[in-house]
Amino acid sequence: MNNSVYAHDTRCTRISLHLLGGFSIAADGHQVRLPFSAQRVLAALALRPTLCDRMQLGGILYPQGRQNQISASLRSALWRAKREVGEPLIESHGPRLRLAQDVTVDLQYWLHRARALTSASKAEYQIGKGDDGEVEVLSQELLPTWGEEWLLLDQQRWDQLRLHALERLAERFLEDGRHMEALEAGLAAVSIEPYRESAHRALIRTFIAEGNSASAVAHYQRYRRLLTNELGLRPTSQMKALVDGLTRE
């Protein structure tokens, strides 16, 4: 992942864990290879930043295992993670575990940032004039190649939060006259949820602001066909109002 995503995080950290776009872990800036069993444990703890009961964690990761098998598998994964990194990655508080305090997790940082973007007013949250990587990072899925059932709710939560954040970014870029960035944010939102009308409205408003009425109408027609063919629905009157006057329809 581009290191620019941490441009606003001034903490000096030794170990960084990345879950967006795929799993990776770095110690002092150097990538570390971990077996998948250790990756699963670290990812599960990263998604649960508070203390997590050891047996609860084992039940999540090894739902079909017996208690003694779960304990053995968990101990092995924890030992291998520590061996490869050379630093304790996990703190143990009796029967409960959590990631070590000096391990930073990209997802937790971007969950906070996306919430700030969606809830703050424009005056409270200023979008930088430089390339700070917001659209790039918010376009990334949470552990996209992992087909783990225990991940589904976390993946859905991240998708919904980044979808709202991208829509808000598109709106604010448009307000600032930054049409290319607005289009990128809108297209990223549409790629997450192709049927979501508010994301398509953001794109159409940007096309109109650029003076590209034909592009706005063409996008509206494509979206209308998608809804009709796939869901048997039509765009709302709010959507249609955007292109009224641009088309006779």
C-alpha positions in Angstrom: 0.0 0.0 0.0 1.1 3.5 -0.7 2.8 4.9 2.5 1.0 8.2 1.8 -2.1 6.9 3.5 -0.2 7.5 6.8 0.7 11.0 5.9 -1.6 12.4 8.6 -0.6 9.9 11.3 2.4 11.3 13.1 3.0 8.4 15.5 6.3 6.6 15.3 5.4 2.9 15.0 7.6 -0.1 14.7 5.0 -2.6 13.3 2.2 -1.8 10.8 -0.5 -4.2 9.9 -2.5 -3.7 6.6 -5.8 -5.3 5.9 -7.1 -3.1 3.1 -6.5 -4.5 -0.3 -4.9 -7.6 1.2 -3.0 -8.7 4.2 0.6 -7.5 4.8 2.7 -6.7 7.9 5.9 -4.7 8.1 8.4 -4.3 10.9 10.6 -1.2 10.7 9.4 -0.7 7.1 10.4 -4.2 6.0 7.7 -6.7 4.8 7.4 -9.8 6.9 6.1 -13.1 5.6 3.7 -15.0 7.9 1.9 -18.3 7.5 -1.8 -18.0 6.8 -2.7 -19.4 10.2 -0.9 -16.5 11.9 -2.4 -14.0 9.5 -5.9 -15.1 10.5 -5.2 -14.6 14.2 -3.7 -11.2 13.7 -6.5 -10.1 11.4 -9.2 -11.3 13.8 -7.6 -9.4 16.7 -7.2 -6.3 14.5 -10.9 -6.3 13.9 -11.5 -6.5 17.6 -9.3 -3.8 19.1 -10.6 -4.4 22.7 -9.6 -7.5 24.7 -10.8 -10.7 23.2 -11.3 -13.9 25.1 -8.9 -16.6 23.9 -11.6 -19.3 23.6 -14.0 -16.9 21.9 -11.2 -16.1 19.3 -10.5 -19.8 18.8 -14.2 -20.5 18.3 -14.3 -17.8 15.6 -11.3 -19.0 13.8 -11.8 -22.8 14.2 -15.5 -23.3 14.5 -15.4 -27.0 13.9 -12.5 -27.8 16.2 -12.6 -29.3 19.6 -11.5 -27.3 22.6 -8.0 -28.9 22.9 -7.5 -28.6 19.1 -8.5 -24.9 19.2 -6.1 -24.2 22.0 -3.2 -25.9 20.2 -3.9 -24.2 16.9 -4.1 -20.8 18.5 -0.8 -21.3 20.4 0.9 -22.4 17.3 -0.3 -19.4 15.3 0.7 -17.0 18.0 4.2 -18.6 18.3 4.8 -18.4 14.6 3.8 -14.8 14.4 6.2 -13.8 17.2 9.0 -15.9 15.7 8.8 -14.3 12.2 8.4 -10.7 13.4 10.9 -10.9 16.3 8.6 -8.8 18.5 5.6 -9.6 20.6 2.6 -8.8 18.4 0.0 -9.9 20.9 -0.6 -9.0 24.6 -2.0 -11.6 26.9 -4.1 -10.6 29.9 -5.0 -13.8 31.5 -7.5 -15.6 29.2 -7.8 -12.5 27.0 -5.8 -11.3 24.1 -5.3 -8.1 22.0 -2.8 -6.7 19.6 0.3 -5.1 21.1 -0.2 -1.3 21.6 2.6 -0.4 19.2 1.0 -2.3 16.3 -0.9 0.1 14.0 -3.7 -1.1 11.8 -4.6 0.7 8.6 -8.3 -0.3 8.9 -8.7 1.3 12.3 -7.1 4.5 11.1 -9.4 4.7 8.0 -12.5 3.8 9.9 -11.9 6.8 12.1 -11.1 9.0 9.1 -14.1 7.9 7.1 -16.4 8.5 10.0 -15.0 12.0 10.4 -15.6 12.7 6.7 -19.2 11.5 6.8 -20.2 13.3 10.0 -18.2 16.5 10.0 -19.3 19.7 8.3 -17.2 21.1 5.4 -15.7 23.7 7.8 -14.8 21.0 10.3 -13.2 18.6 7.8 -11.1 20.2 5.1 -10.0 18.1 2.1 -6.4 18.6 1.3 -5.3 20.2 -2.0 -2.6 17.6 -2.5 -3.0 13.9 -3.3 -3.5 12.4 0.2 -4.8 9.1 -1.2 -8.3 9.2 0.3 -10.1 7.9 -2.8 -7.4 5.3 -3.5 -7.6 3.9 0.0 -11.4 4.0 0.3 -11.6 2.1 -3.0 -9.9 -0.9 -1.4 -11.8 -3.9 0.0 -11.1 -5.5 3.4 -9.1 -8.7 2.8 -10.8 -9.2 -0.5 -9.3 -12.6 -1.3 -10.3 -14.2 2.0 -13.4 -16.3 1.9 -13.9 -16.4 5.7 -17.4 -16.4 7.0 -16.3 -14.6 10.2 -15.2 -11.7 8.0 -18.5 -11.0 6.3 -20.0 -8.5 8.7 -16.7 -6.6 9.0 -16.4 -6.4 5.3 -20.0 -5.2 4.9 -19.5 -2.6 7.6 -16.4 -1.3 5.9 -18.1 -1.3 2.5 -21.0 0.8 3.8 -18.8 3.3 5.6 -16.4 3.8 2.7 -19.4 4.1 0.3 -20.8 7.0 2.3 -17.4 8.6 2.7 -16.8 8.4 -1.1 -20.1 10.0 -1.8 -19.3 12.8 0.6 -15.9 13.3 -1.0 -17.6 13.5 -4.4 -19.9 16.2 -3.1 -17.1 18.2 -1.6 -14.8 17.9 -4.6 -17.7 19.1 -6.7 -18.3 22.1 -4.4 -14.6 23.0 -4.8 -14.7 22.7 -8.6 -12.4 19.7 -8.6 -14.3 17.7 -11.2 -11.8 15.0 -11.9 -11.5 14.1 -8.2 -15.3 14.2 -7.9 -15.6 11.8 -10.8 -13.0 9.4 -9.3 -14.8 9.4 -6.0 -18.2 8.9 -7.6 -17.0 6.0 -9.8 -15.3 4.4 -6.8 -18.7 4.5 -4.9 -20.6 3.1 -7.9 -18.1 0.2 -8.1 -18.9 -0.8 -4.5 -22.7 -0.7 -5.0 -23.8 -0.4 -8.7 -27.5 0.0 -7.9 -27.0 2.9 -5.4 -28.7 5.9 -6.9 -27.1 8.5 -4.7 -23.7 7.6 -6.1 -25.0 7.8 -9.7 -26.5 11.2 -8.9 -23.1 12.5 -7.8 -21.6 11.5 -11.1 -24.4 13.1 -13.1 -24.1 16.3 -11.2 -20.4 16.4 -11.9 -21.0 15.8 -15.6 -23.4 18.7 -15.7 -21.1 21.0 -13.7 -18.4 20.3 -16.3 -20.8 21.2 -19.1 -20.9 17.6 -20.4 -24.7 17.3 -20.7 -24.4 14.4 -23.2 -22.3 12.4 -20.7 -24.9 13.2 -18.0 -27.8 11.9 -20.1 -25.9 8.9 -21.3 -25.0 7.9 -17.7 -28.6 8.4 -16.6 -29.9 6.2 -19.5 -27.3 3.4 -18.6 -28.4 3.5 -15.0 -32.1 3.4 -16.0 -31.5 0.3 -18.1 -29.6 -1.3 -15.3 -32.4 -0.9 -12.9 -35.1 -1.9 -15.4 -33.2 -5.0 -16.6 -31.9 -6.2 -13.3 -34.5 -5.2 -10.8 -37.6 -4.1 -12.7 -37.3 -0.6 -11.2 -37.0 2.9 -12.4 -34.9 5.8 -11.2 -36.6 8.1 -8.7 -38.0 11.5 -9.5 -35.1 13.1 -7.8 -32.7 11.3 -10.2 -34.8 12.2 -13.2 -35.0 15.8 -12.2 -31.3 16.1 -12.7 -31.6 15.5 -16.5 -34.9 17.2 -17.0 -34.2 20.0 -19.5 -31.3 18.0 -20.9 -33.6 15.5 -22.5 -37.2 15.4 -23.7 -37.8 12.1 -21.9 
